[in-house]
Amino acid sequence: MSDDNGRRTELTKTSTHAVHAEASQRKSSSINKRLTVIAIVSTLFYATISWLSWRFDFASTETTRPIVPVLLFFTATFIAYLIATAIVLRANSLRGNLTPNPSGNLKVIIGAAIVFRIILLFSLPIQEVDLYRYLWDGAVSNERVSPFTYSPEQVRQATILATDDGIVNDDRKLVRLVDLTQRAPSLAEILNRVHYPELPTIYPLTSQAVFSVVDAITPASTSLKSRVFILKATLIGFDLATLFVVIALLRICQQPASLCILYAWCPLLMKEVANSGHLDAIAVFLTAIAVYLLVRGLTNTRSISSRLERIGAAFMLSLAVGAKLYPIVLVPIFTVSVAKRFGVRAIILPGVLFAVTTALLLWPMNPTTDSVGDPSRGVVTFLQQWEMNDFLFALINENLKPNNDRSPNEIAWFTVVPDPIRTGIVRSFASRLSLSPHRTPFILTRILTGVIFSVVAFVIAWRATLHTSSSDDSIPQASLHRIGEAVFLTLAWFWLLCPTQNPWYWTWVLPFLPFARSRVWLLMSGLVFLYYLRFWFGYHFPTTQVAGSMYRGTTFFDFVITWLEFAPWFACLAAVSFCRRRHGRCNTDLIPTDTVSPKRSGDA
């Protein structure tokens, strides 16, 4: 009798499991259908954007460029992205636990991501010219000339002298570059399109190696557009490789792989990598690899494997810094997490490897006494002068600038510090730091925001590793999530405090967006598209005041539109942070709090 009861119990359990499996399969199929519909609609939007992009030809009239229609279509793709993200997040929350999604969901996500990128591969860059510098740098390197030695303007002037006046330069390296422009007409045109031609390159060796490889695989007779497409295809390759690293990182952190949709379908990546071909895709990929190896090294209990993974993380992080300097801000997280998990001695070998490799990769940019041929001139100019689409930095900087001889339409409306105080501060620090009064406000703001960020970065790193103990055999899931969150917050606040908040710089954080705690962070990927209105205002209101304000063109954008871009978003972030501190969680959480840790509170 007891055997019969046991068999009936087993049959009941089997039947229950079968019902649950069938229900789960139906739910997965429903999700796939909805995601497929959104993917098809998004594909149509991206196809339209790709078609419109051909009106952004380099020689096109600026006022005829369809900037506003393109932004409207990107807005539509962003709304579709938010809907798809909501579907995936809701599906995960309804499962009751964060187990990986069925593979079908992932196939739809990855397949659509590839299609989106292929469509925009064959579009013309929209309001972007940076990739012409990449193409030129690669060609220069393959002529065995350092791209840090000569500015494009020096090569152009030497070419003009050689062509028009028959004057041949005595510098053999410069002569080789002149011959290069004469052998390859498309490179001569690329040289004429390089932005800030008076400066040598600002891109370190890792990126230069990629540019060189792209040039090496491109025949000399290749047309300019084909060169652009080959370069963009290479960068899309890095972008898609990052997607698979994100999936691996989510799995090792025991999060559903379907959260990769936050990266895979993000319209900002389609614009800045697939369309505009920004090199940041290289550094983003290497940074994601470094973080993945760090997490593996922290979770691995075998000493040899863990040591190799930590060394690999340090090496990949140095390569990332060699692609673009920004990943260096992650050093505190890497250092503190390893030291607290394995002891201070564990950071010595990875630290030395990172320092040596980074120094070697950045060595060609080392300053020299030659003011004309100084290879650091481009980087120094960028760090000391460039300001674009900034908010927090502008708040401080504009409240340090003296009025001097500036007209009212050049003074920000949010300048509240009295002019005598601003003048006194600038004069005092200008004399102490031996700076010109004109540059002093920017440098002071750089120092202040740098100090603020340093404190923020170390606090984030320390709090992320509070529950990482060397006495534990394994790290809890919540601790792994906190490390991903710390990487995200460090890069996000670094960007928010920068003077140059270019939209493509926000792609730095996107691989780690699944670890963000609030959905408010999702909105920034859409809000940064407002940056492209700066061109529209500059083209259509170069000398006239906008909307009855005192500001013209780009100044209207800098002092008004940036407030629409950032102020409401910061207000939402502050409200979410207050809600979480008061109640322990908030309805805007990306991942339900109790699936990560029973008790969590802190920054948004």
Secondary structure in CASP SS format (residue, H / E / C, confidence):
PFRMAT SS
TARGET T0000
AUTHOR 0000-0000-0000
METHOD secondary structure of the structure
MODEL  1
M C 1.00
S H 1.00
D H 1.00
D H 1.00
N H 1.00
G H 1.00
R H 1.00
R H 1.00
T H 1.00
E H 1.00
L H 1.00
T H 1.00
K H 1.00
T H 1.00
S H 1.00
T H 1.00
H H 1.00
A H 1.00
V H 1.00
H H 1.00
A H 1.00
E H 1.00
A H 1.00
S H 1.00
Q H 1.00
R H 1.00
K H 1.00
S H 1.00
S H 1.00
S H 1.00
I H 1.00
N H 1.00
K H 1.00
R H 1.00
L H 1.00
T H 1.00
V H 1.00
I H 1.00
A H 1.00
I H 1.00
V H 1.00
S H 1.00
T H 1.00
L H 1.00
F H 1.00
Y H 1.00
A H 1.00
T H 1.00
I H 1.00
S H 1.00
W H 1.00
L H 1.00
S H 1.00
W H 1.00
R H 1.00
F H 1.00
D C 1.00
F C 1.00
A C 1.00
S C 1.00
T C 1.00
E H 1.00
T H 1.00
T H 1.00
R C 1.00
P C 1.00
I H 1.00
V H 1.00
P H 1.00
V H 1.00
L H 1.00
L H 1.00
F H 1.00
F H 1.00
T H 1.00
A H 1.00
T H 1.00
F H 1.00
I H 1.00
A H 1.00
Y H 1.00
L H 1.00
I H 1.00
A H 1.00
T H 1.00
A H 1.00
I H 1.00
V H 1.00
L H 1.00
R H 1.00
A H 1.00
N H 1.00
S H 1.00
L H 1.00
R C 1.00
G C 1.00
N C 1.00
L C 1.00
T C 1.00
P C 1.00
N C 1.00
P C 1.00
S H 1.00
G H 1.00
N H 1.00
L H 1.00
K H 1.00
V H 1.00
I H 1.00
I H 1.00
G H 1.00
A H 1.00
A H 1.00
I H 1.00
V H 1.00
F H 1.00
R H 1.00
I H 1.00
I H 1.00
L H 1.00
L H 1.00
F C 1.00
S C 1.00
L C 1.00
P C 1.00
I C 1.00
Q C 1.00
E C 1.00
V C 1.00
D H 1.00
L H 1.00
Y H 1.00
R H 1.00
Y H 1.00
L H 1.00
W H 1.00
D H 1.00
G H 1.00
A H 1.00
V H 1.00
S H 1.00
N C 1.00
E C 1.00
R C 1.00
V C 1.00
S C 1.00
P C 1.00
F C 1.00
T C 1.00
Y C 1.00
S C 1.00
P H 1.00
E H 1.00
Q H 1.00
V H 1.00
R H 1.00
Q H 1.00
A H 1.00
T H 1.00
I H 1.00
L H 1.00
A H 1.00
T H 1.00
D H 1.00
D H 1.00
G C 1.00
I C 1.00
V C 1.00
N C 1.00
D C 1.00
D C 1.00
R H 1.00
K H 1.00
L H 1.00
V H 1.00
R H 1.00
L H 1.00
V H 1.00
D H 1.00
L H 1.00
T H 1.00
Q H 1.00
R H 1.00
A C 1.00
P H 1.00
S H 1.00
L H 1.00
A H 1.00
E H 1.00
I H 1.00
L H 1.00
N H 1.00
R H 1.00
V C 1.00
H C 1.00
Y C 1.00
P C 1.00
E C 1.00
L C 1.00
P C 1.00
T C 1.00
I C 1.00
Y C 1.00
P C 1.00
L H 1.00
T H 1.00
S H 1.00
Q H 1.00
A H 1.00
V H 1.00
F H 1.00
S H 1.00
V H 1.00
V H 1.00
D H 1.00
A H 1.00
I C 1.00
T C 1.00
P C 1.00
A C 1.00
S C 1.00
T C 1.00
S C 1.00
L H 1.00
K H 1.00
S H 1.00
R H 1.00
V H 1.00
F H 1.00
I H 1.00
L H 1.00
K H 1.00
A H 1.00
T H 1.00
L H 1.00
I H 1.00
G H 1.00
F H 1.00
D H 1.00
L H 1.00
A H 1.00
T H 1.00
L H 1.00
F H 1.00
V H 1.00
V H 1.00
I H 1.00
A H 1.00
L H 1.00
L H 1.00
R H 1.00
I H 1.00
C C 1.00
Q C 1.00
Q C 1.00
P C 1.00
A H 1.00
S H 1.00
L H 1.00
C H 1.00
I H 1.00
L H 1.00
Y H 1.00
A H 1.00
W C 1.00
C C 1.00
P H 1.00
L H 1.00
L H 1.00
M H 1.00
K H 1.00
E H 1.00
V H 1.00
A H 1.00
N H 1.00
S C 1.00
G C 1.00
H C 1.00
L C 1.00
D H 1.00
A H 1.00
I H 1.00
A H 1.00
V H 1.00
F H 1.00
L H 1.00
T H 1.00
A H 1.00
I H 1.00
A H 1.00
V H 1.00
Y H 1.00
L H 1.00
L H 1.00
V H 1.00
R H 1.00
G H 1.00
L H 1.00
T H 1.00
N C 1.00
T C 1.00
R C 1.00
S H 1.00
I H 1.00
S H 1.00
S H 1.00
R H 1.00
L H 1.00
E H 1.00
R H 1.00
I H 1.00
G H 1.00
A H 1.00
A H 1.00
F H 1.00
M H 1.00
L H 1.00
S H 1.00
L H 1.00
A H 1.00
V H 1.00
G H 1.00
A H 1.00
K C 1.00
L C 1.00
Y H 1.00
P H 1.00
I H 1.00
V H 1.00
L H 1.00
V H 1.00
P H 1.00
I H 1.00
F H 1.00
T H 1.00
V H 1.00
S H 1.00
V H 1.00
A H 1.00
K H 1.00
R H 1.00
F H 1.00
G C 1.00
V H 1.00
R H 1.00
A H 1.00
I H 1.00
I H 1.00
L H 1.00
P H 1.00
G H 1.00
V H 1.00
L H 1.00
F H 1.00
A H 1.00
V H 1.00
T H 1.00
T H 1.00
A H 1.00
L H 1.00
L H 1.00
L H 1.00
W H 1.00
P H 1.00
M H 1.00
N C 1.00
P C 1.00
T C 1.00
T C 1.00
D C 1.00
S C 1.00
V C 1.00
G C 1.00
D C 1.00
P C 1.00
S C 1.00
R H 1.00
G H 1.00
V H 1.00
V H 1.00
T H 1.00
F H 1.00
L H 1.00
Q H 1.00
Q H 1.00
W C 1.00
E C 1.00
M E 1.00
N C 1.00
D C 1.00
F C 1.00
L H 1.00
F H 1.00
A H 1.00
L H 1.00
I H 1.00
N H 1.00
E H 1.00
N C 1.00
L C 1.00
K C 1.00
P C 1.00
N C 1.00
N C 1.00
D C 1.00
R C 1.00
S C 1.00
P H 1.00
N H 1.00
E H 1.00
I C 1.00
A C 1.00
W C 1.00
F C 1.00
T C 1.00
V C 1.00
V C 1.00
P C 1.00
D H 1.00
P H 1.00
I H 1.00
R H 1.00
T H 1.00
G H 1.00
I H 1.00
V H 1.00
R H 1.00
S H 1.00
F H 1.00
A H 1.00
S H 1.00
R H 1.00
L H 1.00
S C 1.00
L C 1.00
S C 1.00
P C 1.00
H C 1.00
R C 1.00
T H 1.00
P H 1.00
F H 1.00
I H 1.00
L H 1.00
T H 1.00
R H 1.00
I H 1.00
L H 1.00
T H 1.00
G H 1.00
V H 1.00
I H 1.00
F H 1.00
S H 1.00
V H 1.00
V H 1.00
A H 1.00
F H 1.00
V H 1.00
I H 1.00
A H 1.00
W H 1.00
R H 1.00
A H 1.00
T C 1.00
L C 1.00
H C 1.00
T C 1.00
S C 1.00
S C 1.00
S C 1.00
D C 1.00
D C 1.00
S C 1.00
I C 1.00
P C 1.00
Q H 1.00
A H 1.00
S H 1.00
L H 1.00
H H 1.00
R H 1.00
I H 1.00
G H 1.00
E H 1.00
A H 1.00
V H 1.00
F H 1.00
L H 1.00
T H 1.00
L H 1.00
A H 1.00
W H 1.00
F H 1.00
W H 1.00
L H 1.00
L C 1.00
C C 1.00
P C 1.00
T E 1.00
Q C 1.00
N C 1.00
P H 1.00
W H 1.00
Y H 1.00
W H 1.00
T H 1.00
W H 1.00
V C 1.00
L H 1.00
P H 1.00
F H 1.00
L H 1.00
P H 1.00
F H 1.00
A C 1.00
R C 1.00
S E 1.00
R C 1.00
V H 1.00
W H 1.00
L H 1.00
L H 1.00
M H 1.00
S H 1.00
G H 1.00
L H 1.00
V H 1.00
F H 1.00
L H 1.00
Y H 1.00
Y H 1.00
L H 1.00
R H 1.00
F H 1.00
W H 1.00
F H 1.00
G H 1.00
Y H 1.00
H H 1.00
F C 1.00
P C 1.00
T C 1.00
T C 1.00
Q E 1.00
V C 1.00
A C 1.00
G C 1.00
S C 1.00
M C 1.00
Y C 1.00
R E 1.00
G H 1.00
T H 1.00
T H 1.00
F H 1.00
F H 1.00
D H 1.00
F H 1.00
V H 1.00
I H 1.00
T H 1.00
W H 1.00
L H 1.00
E H 1.00
F H 1.00
A H 1.00
P H 1.00
W H 1.00
F H 1.00
A H 1.00
C H 1.00
L H 1.00
A H 1.00
A H 1.00
V H 1.00
S H 1.00
F H 1.00
C H 1.00
R H 1.00
R H 1.00
R H 1.00
H H 1.00
G C 1.00
R C 1.00
C C 1.00
N C 1.00
T C 1.00
D E 1.00
L C 1.00
I C 1.00
P C 1.00
T H 1.00
D H 1.00
T H 1.00
V C 1.00
S C 1.00
P C 1.00
K C 1.00
R C 1.00
S C 1.00
G C 1.00
D C 1.00
A C 1.00
END
